Structure formats: structure tokens, C-alpha cells
Amino acid sequence: MKYLALIAAAALSIAPAFADPGSPAGLWKNIDDETGKPKALIRISESNGVLTGQIEKLFRDANEEQNPKCDKCEGARKDQPILGMTILSNLKKDGDEYSGGEILDPNNGKVYKSKLHLTDGGKKLSVRGYIGVPMLGRSQTWLRQD
């Protein structure tokens, strides 16, 4: 009986390391849609059916500020560190996608409407930021890291 409890405890302790391929929750590397280079690692979490995403790491050149502030942001985000900043908020499941939320572009400080959906068996995430209607926007592909 002791061994069964140990096995169960071990299985439960490693379970969070394996992301659910049917959910966007997890760690993602976003790829710049203009340069094709990695920009950041974003941790998406889900609480009560609502997704949020925070920046965990930035990929910056050695000569660039490694922990920049969002000087172009407005409101509470103004001049706050980009590392740790919530850039995705209020996305809710709607069929095969998550929509109804917003995404912040820390480079220009603008907040856009957003929607996203999983592709490639949950290994990729298509993220779209737009103004007004989805046709007027930009998309990025993010790669699952865990």
C-alpha cells in the first residue's frame, strides 16, 4: 500500500510538466511576424475558463536593455517592466478558438482585440491581434515550449 501511495504521489508531481495539447495553457515562444525571430516566452494560464498570458523572458541582443520598461504603454502599465507584464487577457473559449480578449504590444504600447487557436496538434498557437474586425490585424505563430 505504501508503494502505491509513493507511485501516485510521484505521478501527480510530474503531471504538471506535461501540457494539455488541447489547451493553450502553458509556456509559448512567440515569433515576430516581421523578422521571424523569437521575441519572448509567454506563460498562458487558465482560471475559470479565462486565459491570461504573462511575459516570462525576453530574447534581446546583448547591447539592448535586458529588462526594458513599457514607456509607450498607458495607464497602470506606463513605465512598468515588460518582464512579468500581462499581455493577454480575458480570452474565453468559443468553439475551436479563444476570443473576446485583448493583447498588448509592448513595442508600441497599443492594446488590440485578440483571438487565438491551437494548430499542429497543440504544438503551435495562432495569435491574432486586430482593431475592429479580425481582417484588420496581424497574426503570429507561437511555439509550445512545455
Order of alpha helices (4+ residues) and beta strands (2+ residues): alpha-beta-beta-beta-beta-beta-beta-beta-beta
